[in-house]
Amino acid sequence: MTYQTDITQTASLIQSYNGTWDGIDAESVARMRVQNRFQTGLDIARYTAAIMRRDMAAYDADSAKYTQSLGCWHGFIGQQKMISIKKHFGSTERRYLYLSGWMVAALRSEFGPLPDQSMHEKTSVPALIEELYTFLRQADARELGMMFRDLDAARAAGNAIEEQRLLNAIDGYQTHVVPIIADIDAGFGNAEATYLLAKKMIEAGACALQIENQVSDEKQCGHQDGKVTVPHEDFLAKVRACRYAFLELGVEDGIIVTRTDSLGAGLTKQIAVSKEAGDLGDQYNSYLDCEEVTDLSTINGDVVINRGGTLMKPKRLPSNLFQFRAGTGEDRCVMDCIASLQNGADLLWIETEKPHIDQIAGMVDRIREVIPNAKLVYNNSPSFNWTLNFRQQVYDAWVAAGADVSAYDRAKLMSVDYDGTPLGDEADERIRTFQRDAAARAGIFHHLITLPTYHTAALSTDNLAKEYFGAAGMLGYVKGVQRKEIREGIACVKHQNMSGSDMGDDHKEYFAGEAALKAGGAHNTMNQFAA
């Protein structure tokens, strides 16, 4: 329905009440409806799932059409990110939000800062999804409200051309609401617990759930040691629980991202159930580090398995965990990914220890031998030392090519001494094109940075504290923050407008007409930023 059509239909509705609704203005109603396009979180989930499905198909046709996101730990951070994207690029196309369980644990738990071990309240995850979409919807309402004010001004000036331009812009308005890929960790319990949490997350607006194959009660950050995986059947039960949640709520094209931590996880809590040779359980157990049983008297209380007709004892640690053979991580990752895609997953996530395109591509090539359109979500992690990693990659490539590297010390390549050198410049160029190159070579559909706004908040606060509490005093804030906001067109420099004061004024006028006591008059100091 167009804006004008809604006004006409609403006017007819008002008239049908025989004068008792004459205090209601049809255009004001239409404006409020346009500013509140999404009535529920499920409306958002259905809308954004369709966006992701279209983007996945576009990537299959052209790997240059990969997607990106940044992790956001607060609604305001997500809102400002999307406002910035619209300002700089004119479109939110192929840009999403990521909700990081790490940041929820570190920043949003009522227990205070926690490690990424699924100890935070699981209800804080859907609460953050709802908060993010509340702020994104408010960004829509704010921007449309400014367009309505411009429309009123064009009408008052008799500028019919500008009026029509604004009407067209209102009808074609692109929302700030974009897909959120939301981290459900390892499911926060058994499959029933996963299902219940998945429902809450979807109802809050999530169209994509990312779940990992670690043990829920032993879950670790993907970049820490001590990760413990579960057999495939246990993990796939949780994948199915997520799909059931999507289908129950009518989000039939919801997206499930399955993450494997097998590359860095050398332990399992369980030996998989195997019904016949070669099944998933048997494949999982084939990677266990075992020793042949030659004397039955030595296995009191131990577990033994049959491997090709030979009794084998898996090595069990004092923690009661079983370990995999060293060097099997990549093979287990490939097996995990194929099993996930064959059992309802839509996208893959392989957690690696470094950002190395050839390593990722080597696994993806093997997966694509079985499932040709396999696609990855990849963590461009702040846990990687990107500068050192890529300088070492260039160093090693130069050595392999026979180039002279005598001017460089591989162990000290992080040093500022190598900034601006040919090696440093080539490494920076590889970092700059990493997403594009990995999308083309390694099947990465979606690039995200999990924790960027955690780091930017700390960095900007450190800079402000250093200046404001130092010799610069108030100039530290004015020069380092406010002057930049004004000159770079940062929307929240008008913080009263950003927080909704103008929208509140509009509503007061709708409700009370000329009697409205509005905040945005001549004495509002925000008017100092009009220039």
PADO-583111 format. One line per 10 residues: their letters; for each residue x, y, z negated of C-alpha. Coordinates in Angstrom, 3 decimals, decimal comma. Last residue first. Example, Ala and Ser with C-alpha at 12.3 -4.5 7.8 and 13.67 -1.06 7.14 Angstrom:
// PADO-583111
sa> 13,670 -1,060 -7,140 | 12,300 -4,500 -7,800;
//
This chain:
// PADO-583111
aafqnmtnha> 24,682 24,330 -10,304 | 21,710 23,037 -12,301 | 24,020 22,040 -15,146 | 23,199 25,008 -17,358 | 19,520 24,012 -17,024 | 20,245 21,256 -19,551 | 20,211 24,028 -22,164 | 16,391 23,956 -22,095 | 15,309 27,561 -22,694 | 13,712 27,976 -19,271;
ggaklaaega> 11,373 25,034 -19,763 | 12,007 21,298 -19,746 | 10,553 20,341 -23,113 | 6,854 20,638 -22,277 | 3,937 21,502 -24,570 | 0,984 20,532 -22,387 | -2,041 22,807 -22,614 | -1,955 23,478 -18,873 | -2,900 19,867 -18,152 | -3,151 17,636 -21,218;
fyekhddgmd> -2,651 14,034 -20,005 | -1,085 14,552 -16,590 | 0,951 17,497 -17,898 | 2,200 15,464 -20,840 | 3,078 12,680 -18,399 | 5,198 14,990 -16,290 | 6,938 16,345 -19,390 | 7,759 12,801 -20,506 | 9,209 12,086 -17,094 | 11,371 15,178 -17,496;
sgsmnqhkvc> 12,562 14,035 -20,946 | 13,409 10,505 -19,808 | 16,858 9,715 -21,231 | 18,504 10,632 -17,947 | 16,841 14,046 -17,909 | 18,104 14,762 -21,414 | 21,560 13,456 -20,442 | 22,006 15,844 -17,553 | 25,662 14,776 -17,261 | 23,971 11,373 -16,913;
aigeriekrq> 23,758 11,648 -13,134 | 27,498 11,763 -12,465 | 27,906 14,195 -9,565 | 31,690 14,036 -9,368 | 32,186 17,712 -10,183 | 29,749 17,768 -13,096 | 30,820 14,438 -14,604 | 34,496 15,306 -14,147 | 34,051 18,596 -16,017 | 32,190 16,741 -18,773;
vgkvyglmga> 34,639 13,909 -19,377 | 38,400 14,489 -19,382 | 38,383 18,260 -19,056 | 35,517 18,999 -21,453 | 36,200 16,130 -23,860 | 39,945 16,698 -24,240 | 39,328 20,445 -24,045 | 37,525 20,074 -27,376 | 40,820 19,251 -29,077 | 43,730 19,033 -26,643;
agfyekalnd> 46,322 18,689 -29,440 | 44,976 15,366 -30,641 | 41,632 14,145 -32,004 | 39,934 15,009 -28,714 | 42,763 13,777 -26,465 | 43,627 10,380 -27,969 | 39,998 9,685 -28,868 | 38,856 10,422 -25,306 | 41,477 8,157 -23,725 | 40,781 5,322 -26,174;
tslaathytp> 37,039 5,619 -25,570 | 37,593 5,439 -21,806 | 39,759 2,330 -22,159 | 37,467 0,495 -24,596 | 34,341 1,150 -22,529 | 36,211 0,180 -19,367 | 37,329 -3,113 -20,937 | 33,900 -4,284 -22,061 | 32,559 -2,911 -18,767 | 34,775 -5,286 -16,818;
ltilhhfiga> 33,844 -8,505 -18,646 | 32,661 -11,092 -16,119 | 33,927 -9,699 -12,848 | 31,810 -11,172 -10,084 | 32,289 -12,409 -6,549 | 29,400 -14,192 -4,876 | 29,417 -16,263 -1,703 | 32,881 -17,754 -2,175 | 33,425 -20,406 0,479 | 37,222 -20,497 0,153;
raaadrqftr> 38,493 -19,042 3,431 | 36,090 -16,260 4,423 | 34,786 -15,345 0,962 | 38,295 -15,729 -0,429 | 39,683 -13,264 2,129 | 36,983 -10,645 1,496 | 37,233 -10,984 -2,263 | 41,034 -10,978 -2,293 | 41,410 -8,014 0,073 | 42,493 -5,476 -2,566;
iredaedglp> 44,429 -8,107 -4,546 | 46,366 -9,100 -1,421 | 47,085 -5,428 -0,749 | 48,340 -4,999 -4,311 | 50,690 -7,979 -3,877 | 52,044 -6,501 -0,640 | 52,668 -3,166 -2,376 | 54,463 -4,790 -5,310 | 56,703 -6,808 -2,999 | 57,538 -3,780 -0,829;
tgdydvsmlk> 58,240 -1,747 -3,988 | 55,786 0,904 -5,171 | 55,470 -0,564 -8,660 | 58,298 -3,053 -9,240 | 59,948 -1,055 -12,023 | 56,580 -0,934 -13,773 | 57,363 -4,463 -14,914 | 54,835 -7,226 -14,292 | 57,400 -8,936 -12,069 | 59,525 -9,897 -15,067;
ardyasvdag> 59,688 -13,708 -14,705 | 60,148 -13,504 -10,936 | 63,126 -11,143 -11,221 | 63,275 -9,156 -7,988 | 66,052 -7,497 -5,972 | 67,498 -10,881 -4,950 | 64,267 -11,758 -3,137 | 65,763 -12,054 0,372 | 63,289 -13,807 2,652 | 63,556 -17,506 3,506;
aavwadyvqq> 59,856 -17,954 4,244 | 59,361 -20,173 1,180 | 61,118 -17,566 -0,960 | 58,859 -14,849 0,463 | 55,761 -16,912 -0,282 | 56,982 -17,530 -3,849 | 57,542 -13,802 -4,415 | 54,152 -12,975 -2,904 | 52,426 -15,442 -5,232 | 54,474 -14,125 -8,159;
rfnltwnfsp> 53,371 -10,584 -7,389 | 49,813 -11,877 -7,144 | 49,812 -13,542 -10,535 | 51,675 -10,711 -12,298 | 49,274 -8,006 -11,123 | 46,149 -10,089 -11,580 | 46,907 -11,127 -15,151 | 43,849 -13,366 -15,279 | 41,582 -13,127 -18,327 | 39,929 -10,140 -16,647;
snnyvlkanp> 38,266 -12,792 -14,463 | 37,329 -12,546 -10,821 | 34,839 -15,314 -11,678 | 33,629 -16,999 -8,521 | 30,135 -17,987 -7,407 | 30,665 -20,641 -4,800 | 28,968 -22,000 -1,716 | 28,470 -25,499 -0,308 | 27,094 -25,318 3,240 | 28,851 -28,421 4,564;
iverirdvmg> 27,929 -30,795 1,716 | 30,070 -33,962 1,926 | 33,164 -32,648 3,741 | 32,196 -29,315 2,212 | 33,249 -30,515 -1,237 | 36,714 -31,425 0,042 | 37,153 -28,050 1,725 | 35,912 -26,343 -1,444 | 38,628 -28,005 -3,526 | 41,483 -26,919 -1,263;
aiqdihpket> 39,861 -23,497 -0,823 | 40,082 -22,791 -4,541 | 43,794 -23,676 -4,689 | 44,517 -21,813 -1,449 | 42,739 -18,687 -2,693 | 44,664 -18,432 -5,957 | 43,025 -16,390 -8,723 | 44,414 -18,248 -11,771 | 43,241 -20,716 -14,410 | 40,155 -21,759 -12,474;
eiwlldagnq> 36,472 -21,991 -13,389 | 34,664 -23,542 -10,442 | 31,180 -22,107 -10,057 | 28,772 -23,728 -7,617 | 25,525 -22,572 -6,039 | 22,116 -24,109 -5,406 | 22,010 -27,001 -7,886 | 19,317 -29,652 -7,451 | 20,944 -33,043 -7,793 | 23,112 -33,448 -4,698;
lsaicdmvcr> 24,566 -30,002 -5,302 | 25,483 -30,942 -8,864 | 27,020 -34,312 -7,925 | 29,140 -32,680 -5,209 | 30,370 -30,028 -7,617 | 31,236 -32,438 -10,415 | 33,132 -34,782 -8,071 | 35,155 -31,880 -6,682 | 35,927 -30,629 -10,166 | 36,921 -34,142 -11,295;
degtgarfqf> 39,397 -34,429 -8,427 | 40,811 -31,001 -9,276 | 41,249 -31,892 -12,936 | 42,910 -35,286 -12,485 | 46,499 -34,155 -13,171 | 46,700 -35,588 -16,668 | 44,493 -38,590 -17,302 | 41,338 -37,737 -19,211 | 41,109 -37,670 -22,994 | 38,561 -39,129 -25,360;
lnsplrkpkm> 37,313 -37,218 -28,379 | 37,063 -38,661 -31,893 | 38,985 -35,636 -33,241 | 41,825 -38,068 -34,120 | 42,119 -38,649 -30,347 | 40,791 -41,655 -28,457 | 42,699 -43,221 -25,603 | 40,290 -45,296 -23,542 | 40,852 -49,036 -24,072 | 40,804 -51,106 -20,870;
ltggrnivvd> 39,551 -54,629 -20,232 | 40,388 -55,691 -16,680 | 37,796 -56,893 -14,190 | 38,027 -53,793 -12,034 | 37,877 -51,465 -15,024 | 35,764 -52,915 -17,808 | 35,544 -50,573 -20,763 | 36,682 -50,809 -24,368 | 35,682 -48,757 -27,389 | 37,650 -49,165 -30,609;
gnitsldtve> 36,502 -50,329 -34,032 | 39,125 -53,113 -34,156 | 40,989 -53,015 -30,878 | 44,337 -54,602 -31,761 | 42,999 -58,120 -32,431 | 41,845 -58,315 -28,829 | 45,452 -58,480 -27,605 | 46,165 -57,556 -24,007 | 43,919 -54,515 -23,733 | 45,098 -52,302 -20,882;
ecdlysnyqd> 45,616 -48,636 -21,662 | 43,270 -45,844 -20,750 | 43,300 -42,147 -19,829 | 39,788 -41,597 -18,546 | 39,491 -40,658 -14,869 | 37,582 -43,792 -13,885 | 35,013 -43,019 -16,596 | 33,467 -40,220 -14,539 | 33,366 -42,404 -11,418 | 31,728 -45,239 -13,366;
gldgaeksva> 29,097 -42,888 -14,730 | 28,422 -41,458 -11,294 | 27,976 -44,886 -9,734 | 30,914 -46,754 -8,196 | 30,447 -50,069 -10,004 | 26,990 -50,479 -11,456 | 24,991 -49,366 -14,457 | 27,496 -46,930 -15,945 | 26,806 -44,900 -19,080 | 29,458 -42,221 -19,474;
iqktlgagls> 32,025 -42,296 -22,240 | 31,331 -39,390 -24,504 | 33,063 -36,411 -26,091 | 35,231 -35,696 -23,088 | 38,632 -34,043 -22,939 | 41,073 -32,601 -20,417 | 39,075 -29,503 -19,615 | 40,994 -26,958 -17,533 | 39,979 -28,089 -14,067 | 36,865 -29,771 -15,474;
dtrtviigde> 35,196 -26,499 -16,391 | 32,453 -26,979 -13,822 | 29,770 -24,351 -13,400 | 26,367 -25,034 -11,927 | 24,500 -22,015 -10,538 | 20,742 -22,553 -10,388 | 18,657 -20,203 -8,236 | 14,907 -19,646 -8,451 | 13,015 -20,310 -5,200 | 9,822 -21,623 -6,795;
vglelfayrc> 9,527 -18,911 -9,402 | 6,027 -20,014 -10,400 | 6,634 -20,229 -14,140 | 6,444 -24,036 -14,247 | 8,717 -24,231 -11,205 | 11,478 -22,119 -12,742 | 11,313 -23,982 -16,054 | 11,337 -27,357 -14,273 | 14,431 -26,254 -12,377 | 16,201 -25,286 -15,604;
arvkalfdeh> 15,353 -28,648 -17,192 | 16,617 -30,381 -14,039 | 19,997 -28,715 -14,494 | 19,892 -29,739 -18,160 | 19,312 -33,396 -17,231 | 22,116 -32,990 -14,682 | 24,577 -32,231 -17,492 | 23,786 -35,363 -19,488 | 23,803 -37,483 -16,321 | 27,136 -36,016 -15,272;
pvtvkgdqhg> 29,062 -36,998 -18,379 | 29,932 -34,113 -20,713 | 32,985 -31,856 -20,738 | 35,201 -30,711 -23,624 | 37,230 -27,500 -23,488 | 40,057 -27,194 -26,039 | 42,011 -24,354 -24,438 | 40,630 -20,962 -23,545 | 39,860 -19,421 -20,181 | 36,428 -21,002 -19,704;
cqkedsvqne> 35,391 -19,776 -23,143 | 34,716 -22,785 -25,333 | 31,672 -24,976 -25,960 | 32,068 -27,704 -28,593 | 28,443 -27,728 -29,781 | 27,095 -27,416 -26,251 | 29,472 -29,933 -24,661 | 30,773 -28,394 -21,443 | 29,209 -28,777 -18,023 | 28,266 -25,153 -17,441;
iqlacagaei> 25,005 -23,350 -16,677 | 24,409 -20,217 -14,594 | 20,775 -19,186 -14,236 | 19,543 -17,091 -11,319 | 16,189 -15,289 -11,008 | 16,327 -13,728 -14,471 | 13,391 -11,417 -15,191 | 12,545 -11,669 -18,910 | 10,185 -14,564 -18,146 | 13,114 -16,294 -16,464;
mkkallytae> 15,301 -15,915 -19,549 | 12,563 -17,088 -21,898 | 11,852 -20,101 -19,697 | 15,551 -20,978 -19,530 | 15,698 -20,875 -23,326 | 12,919 -23,453 -23,641 | 14,381 -25,673 -20,912 | 17,875 -25,591 -22,417 | 16,509 -26,523 -25,839 | 14,668 -29,451 -24,229;
angfgadida> 17,857 -30,504 -22,425 | 19,813 -30,654 -25,692 | 21,525 -27,699 -27,339 | 22,459 -24,170 -26,346 | 22,382 -24,862 -22,584 | 26,105 -24,978 -21,886 | 26,295 -21,176 -21,481 | 22,950 -19,773 -20,261 | 24,782 -17,071 -18,305 | 22,472 -14,880 -16,242;
iipvvhtqyg> 22,942 -13,970 -12,581 | 20,865 -10,801 -12,387 | 19,241 -9,893 -9,088 | 18,561 -6,230 -8,295 | 16,134 -3,607 -9,617 | 17,466 -0,170 -8,632 | 14,539 0,062 -6,232 | 14,747 1,199 -2,635 | 12,074 3,785 -1,747 | 10,506 3,401 1,686;
dianllrqee> 7,064 4,757 0,712 | 8,630 7,512 -1,389 | 11,065 8,426 1,384 | 8,226 8,657 3,915 | 6,305 10,988 1,590 | 9,491 13,007 1,095 | 10,016 13,464 4,820 | 6,354 14,390 5,235 | 6,616 17,143 2,625 | 9,875 18,387 4,128;
iangaaraad> 8,165 18,782 7,516 | 5,057 20,369 5,985 | 7,003 23,140 4,240 | 4,157 25,255 2,815 | 6,392 26,446 -0,042 | 4,024 25,026 -2,658 | 3,866 21,748 -0,707 | 7,645 21,512 -0,572 | 7,876 22,242 -4,312 | 5,325 19,538 -5,136;
ldrfmmgler> 7,282 17,045 -3,037 | 10,527 18,048 -4,753 | 8,876 17,377 -8,113 | 7,673 14,009 -6,811 | 11,211 13,178 -5,667 | 12,531 13,975 -9,140 | 9,958 11,601 -10,614 | 11,011 8,961 -8,096 | 14,567 9,157 -9,422 | 13,456 8,938 -13,054;
adaqrlftyl> 10,965 6,135 -12,495 | 13,487 4,067 -10,556 | 16,173 4,567 -13,212 | 13,562 3,588 -15,820 | 13,044 0,314 -13,953 | 16,789 -0,320 -14,150 | 16,819 0,499 -17,896 | 13,961 -1,874 -18,663 | 15,576 -4,459 -16,384 | 18,765 -4,437 -18,432;
eeilapvstk> 16,836 -4,590 -21,710 | 14,798 -7,600 -20,583 | 17,968 -9,437 -19,576 | 19,551 -8,419 -22,897 | 16,633 -9,866 -24,858 | 16,782 -13,041 -22,743 | 20,385 -13,497 -23,977 | 19,882 -12,348 -27,578 | 17,419 -15,227 -28,060 | 20,400 -17,614 -28,004;
ehmsqdplpg> 21,689 -16,105 -31,219 | 25,475 -16,131 -30,991 | 27,512 -19,260 -31,756 | 27,744 -20,412 -28,141 | 31,568 -20,539 -28,307 | 32,617 -17,283 -26,663 | 34,217 -15,796 -29,759 | 32,062 -13,631 -32,031 | 31,826 -9,923 -32,764 | 29,032 -9,198 -35,261;
fesrlaavmw> 26,651 -11,792 -36,666 | 23,779 -9,821 -35,161 | 25,198 -10,734 -31,761 | 25,363 -8,158 -28,976 | 29,029 -7,272 -28,487 | 31,357 -10,283 -28,523 | 28,771 -13,024 -28,155 | 26,722 -11,143 -25,558 | 29,976 -10,196 -23,831 | 31,094 -13,818 -23,555;
gslylyrret> 27,616 -14,917 -22,466 | 28,076 -12,636 -19,491 | 25,082 -11,182 -17,693 | 26,033 -10,365 -14,111 | 24,328 -7,650 -12,099 | 23,882 -7,692 -8,329 | 25,116 -5,913 -5,209 | 24,326 -7,475 -1,810 | 22,258 -4,450 -0,735 | 22,010 -1,787 -3,440;
sgfhkkisim> 22,009 0,966 -0,823 | 23,258 4,498 -0,220 | 26,878 3,490 -0,811 | 28,188 6,075 -3,277 | 24,975 7,296 -4,908 | 23,134 3,960 -4,726 | 26,132 2,192 -6,255 | 26,456 4,831 -8,987 | 22,792 4,522 -9,948 | 23,292 0,726 -10,049;
kqqgifghwc> 26,263 0,973 -12,395 | 24,579 3,611 -14,545 | 21,620 1,301 -15,092 | 23,753 -1,725 -15,920 | 25,725 0,290 -18,500 | 22,523 1,744 -19,942 | 20,982 -1,710 -20,290 | 23,950 -2,984 -22,288 | 26,572 -5,720 -21,850 | 27,091 -5,457 -18,093;
glsqtykasd> 29,117 -7,905 -15,995 | 29,909 -6,604 -12,529 | 28,450 -8,001 -9,327 | 29,301 -8,873 -5,752 | 27,847 -10,488 -2,632 | 29,416 -11,953 0,514 | 28,315 -10,795 3,933 | 31,724 -11,196 5,592 | 31,073 -14,950 5,478 | 28,587 -14,609 8,347;
adyaamdrrm> 25,766 -17,092 9,053 | 26,001 -18,902 5,709 | 26,400 -15,480 4,077 | 23,103 -14,294 5,559 | 21,355 -17,425 4,283 | 22,699 -16,812 0,782 | 21,642 -13,155 0,982 | 18,104 -14,106 1,937 | 17,926 -16,566 -0,969 | 19,325 -13,947 -3,326;
iaatyraidl> 16,725 -11,367 -2,300 | 13,893 -13,897 -2,641 | 15,084 -14,687 -6,159 | 15,044 -10,931 -6,878 | 11,337 -10,504 -6,151 | 10,265 -13,694 -7,947 | 12,337 -12,877 -11,032 | 11,137 -9,248 -11,068 | 7,467 -10,214 -10,928 | 8,232 -12,781 -13,634;
gtqfrnqvrm> 9,634 -9,995 -15,801 | 6,289 -8,272 -15,653 | 4,538 -5,271 -14,069 | 7,208 -4,387 -11,521 | 6,425 -1,260 -9,475 | 6,188 1,105 -12,418 | 7,229 4,425 -10,868 | 4,980 3,800 -7,875 | 2,092 3,141 -10,267 | 2,765 6,305 -12,271;
ravseadigd> 2,809 8,334 -9,075 | -0,444 6,830 -7,840 | -2,096 7,671 -11,162 | -0,869 11,266 -10,889 | -2,222 11,399 -7,354 | -5,681 10,294 -8,495 | -5,940 12,883 -11,292 | -7,940 11,731 -14,335 | -10,027 14,409 -16,065 | -12,880 13,572 -13,700;
wtgnysqils> -13,210 10,121 -15,282 | -16,696 10,662 -16,748 | -17,836 12,379 -13,536 | -19,955 9,574 -12,117 | -17,523 6,697 -12,744 | -17,420 5,830 -9,016 | -15,610 9,118 -8,367 | -12,533 7,848 -10,224 | -12,459 4,656 -8,127 | -12,767 6,648 -4,905;
atqtidtqyt> -9,860 8,871 -5,977 | -7,831 5,738 -6,729 | -8,384 4,452 -3,202 | -7,322 7,745 -1,611 | -4,254 8,143 -3,825 | -3,213 4,533 -3,168 | -3,502 5,104 0,562 | -1,297 8,184 0,325 | 1,455 6,302 -1,556 | 1,359 3,425 0,899;
m> 0,000 0,000 0,000;
//
